Amino acid sequence: MIDFAPFYAIYVVGLGGDIAYAGMSWAIMLIVCGVLTLFFTKWSLRVREQELLLALGYIIRAIVFLSYAFMTSLHQLLITQVLWGIAIAIGVPAFDSIYSAHTTDEESIGQWGGYEGVTSIAAGVSALVGGYAIKEFGFTPLFYVMAIVHLMLAIYIWKLPREVL
């Protein structure tokens, strides 16, 4: 999400919006995510296999990126942002729960620090590569790649034996 943020405003302007619309639509995604995270957290506790929530979050994200690839209006953008907020609200708490289950009290800060460090580096590399890819090929091919990657992640998690996660 962070690695896409620098390019989002340019994308929205290309659709006919302005910087205020980009800010408003990004805010909608984050607010939907926040509200639903609070709501889904209680619901998620009843789900036995939280890995399936993680996979569902990736499937919804794949749909979001396909929606970006076929974006035709600013109205569709708002719906897509709501959908992205839903995907994050379902998937991120599940990921955090699964990851936490594999940390130890003694090494928790190091394990979480390693995760945060690696994800920051990956986001930086993604922003760098994404910027050049968008410049050379436009947004649409990048959205296809993002959709395929998220769909593959969902399938991988869905099929992975639960004891591995």
C-alpha positions in Angstrom: 0.0 0.0 0.0 2.8 2.4 0.9 4.8 1.7 -2.2 1.8 2.6 -4.4 0.9 5.9 -2.6 3.4 8.1 -4.5 1.9 7.2 -7.8 -1.7 7.2 -6.8 -2.2 11.0 -7.1 -0.8 10.8 -10.7 -3.2 8.0 -11.5 -6.2 9.9 -10.2 -5.3 13.0 -12.1 -5.0 10.9 -15.2 -8.6 9.8 -14.6 -9.8 13.4 -14.5 -9.6 14.0 -10.7 -7.4 16.4 -8.9 -5.1 16.3 -5.9 -8.0 16.9 -3.5 -10.0 14.0 -5.0 -6.9 11.8 -4.7 -6.6 12.7 -1.0 -10.3 12.1 -0.4 -10.4 8.8 -2.2 -7.3 7.6 -0.4 -8.9 8.7 2.9 -12.0 6.7 2.1 -9.9 3.6 1.7 -8.1 4.2 5.0 -11.2 5.0 7.0 -13.1 2.0 5.6 -10.1 -0.1 6.5 -9.9 1.3 10.0 -13.6 1.0 10.8 -13.9 -2.5 9.3 -10.7 -3.7 11.0 -12.3 -2.8 14.4 -15.5 -4.6 13.3 -13.9 -7.6 11.6 -11.5 -8.2 14.5 -14.3 -9.5 16.7 -15.7 -11.5 13.8 -12.3 -12.9 12.8 -11.8 -14.4 16.3 -14.5 -16.9 15.5 -12.8 -18.1 12.3 -10.8 -21.2 12.9 -8.5 -21.0 10.0 -7.3 -17.4 9.9 -5.1 -18.3 6.9 -8.3 -18.4 4.8 -9.0 -14.8 5.8 -5.5 -13.9 4.7 -6.2 -15.6 1.3 -9.5 -13.9 1.0 -7.8 -10.5 1.6 -5.4 -11.3 -1.3 -8.3 -12.4 -3.6 -10.1 -9.1 -2.9 -6.8 -7.2 -3.5 -6.4 -9.0 -6.9 -9.9 -7.7 -7.8 -9.0 -4.2 -6.7 -5.9 -4.2 -9.0 -8.0 -5.5 -11.9 -10.5 -2.8 -11.2 -7.7 -0.2 -11.4 -6.6 -1.8 -14.8 -10.1 -1.4 -16.2 -10.9 1.9 -14.5 -13.4 4.0 -16.4 -14.6 6.7 -13.9 -14.0 8.4 -10.7 -17.1 6.8 -9.3 -15.6 3.4 -10.0 -12.5 4.6 -8.2 -14.4 5.3 -5.0 -16.0 1.8 -5.1 -12.5 0.3 -5.7 -11.1 2.2 -2.7 -13.9 0.9 -0.5 -13.1 -2.6 -1.7 -9.4 -2.1 -1.0 -10.2 -1.0 2.5 -12.3 -4.2 3.0 -9.4 -6.3 1.7 -6.9 -4.8 4.1 -9.4 -5.0 7.0 -9.8 -8.8 6.4 -6.3 -9.7 5.5 -3.9 -7.6 7.7 -5.2 -8.6 11.1 -5.1 -12.3 10.0 -1.5 -11.9 8.8 -0.5 -10.2 12.1 -2.2 -13.0 14.1 -0.5 -15.7 12.1 2.9 -14.0 12.3 2.5 -13.4 16.0 1.8 -17.1 16.6 5.3 -17.8 15.3 7.1 -15.3 17.4 8.5 -15.9 20.9 8.2 -13.6 23.9 12.0 -13.5 24.2 12.7 -12.6 20.6 9.5 -10.8 19.6 11.0 -7.4 19.1 13.8 -8.9 16.9 11.3 -11.0 14.9 8.9 -8.1 14.3 11.8 -5.7 13.7 13.1 -8.1 11.0 9.7 -8.3 9.4 9.3 -4.5 9.4 12.8 -4.0 8.1 12.3 -6.4 5.2 8.9 -5.0 4.3 10.3 -1.4 4.3 13.1 -2.5 2.0 10.7 -4.4 -0.3 8.4 -1.3 -0.4 11.3 0.9 -1.3 12.4 -1.4 -4.1 8.8 -1.7 -5.3 8.4 2.1 -5.4 11.7 2.3 -7.4 10.8 -0.4 -9.9 7.2 0.7 -10.0 8.1 4.2 -10.9 10.3 3.1 -13.8 7.7 0.5 -14.9 4.9 3.1 -14.9 7.0 5.5 -16.8 7.9 2.9 -19.5 4.7 0.9 -19.8 1.9 2.9 -18.0 -0.2 1.8 -15.1 -2.3 -1.0 -16.7 0.4 -3.6 -17.1 1.6 -3.0 -13.5 -2.0 -3.5 -12.3 -2.2 -6.8 -14.2 1.1 -8.0 -12.6 -0.1 -6.9 -9.1 -3.4 -8.8 -9.6 -1.7 -11.9 -10.7 0.8 -11.8 -7.8 -2.0 -11.4 -5.3 -4.1 -14.1 -6.8 -1.1 -16.5 -6.8 -0.5 -15.6 -3.1 -4.1 -16.4 -2.3 -3.9 -19.8 -4.0 -0.6 -20.6 -2.4 -1.9 -19.8 1.1 -5.2 -21.6 0.4 -3.4 -24.8 -0.6 -0.6 -24.6 1.9 -1.0 -27.1 4.8 -2.3 -25.2 7.8 0.5 -26.6 10.1 3.1 -24.8 7.9 1.4 -21.4 8.5 
